[in-house]
């Protein structure tokens, strides 16, 4: 009976389960780029599944921009 339940999970349910399992570890690293990229990836999968093409494009763009490290000059300017 439990196996049937696992087979019927969609990507959003998988994301919610993953988030519940990892939320305590993520509290200190809430702005960690890796965590944010993972969240955006699952949101992107969900939006594509629901055929929200415009929103999935926005989520992909944000995830891509957050995955790139900042230039050294930008880090120095923002450190002041």
Helices and strands as residue ranges (DSSP letters): H 2-7, H 11-26, H 33-49, H 53-67, H 72-79
